Amino acid sequence: MSTHEYISLTREPASDAPLVFAFHGTGGDEHQFFGMARELVPGAGVITPRGDVSEMGAARFFRRTDEGIYDMDDLARATEKLVSFVEAWTTQLGDRPAYGFGYSNGANILASVMMARPDLFDRVGLLHPLIPWEPAPVPALARTPILITAGRDDPICPWPLTQRLVDWSEAQGASVVTAYHDGGHELRREETAALSQFLRASPAEQAA
């Protein structure tokens, strides 16, 4: 368990501020969401790892064999490694809320981590996730705040699979918030606005 398992950008949290982990999409890196995460939750600790897999030079968090077809063995490896990485940071920086958000490939690895270890994150933002497998039930996600955003015409993340993930999350008892637009795979302003509101909300607002 080490905070050095990934190349990352980091910022220490102020006093009792939360930690925000941000996970980039395919071809992104540790810089993609670092500045945005700092703005979304002022004072928060920010940790943005770079995926350790290269797909023709594009960084990812796990391998795939084709568009939408995942190497499930490598996804399991990456999930275990990222769990260890998050645990190392939360142990080092003490008892404080931990939030995570990811876009595209970053959302997919974050969803896998959330399913494997529902205790790791207090809030989870999944921006354009694609979960092509059928997850097993995770009742420990009950009352966990989850934001899911998507484009209704996203050619990479088909709408029916987005809806299936929303339905699955609600079936676990999670507190699900959604933000959709009529475009494709691009991340739009209304999504980042929804993410900002989601991450900044008080516990009472999250429970409402």
Disulfide bonds with the S-S distance in Angstrom:
none
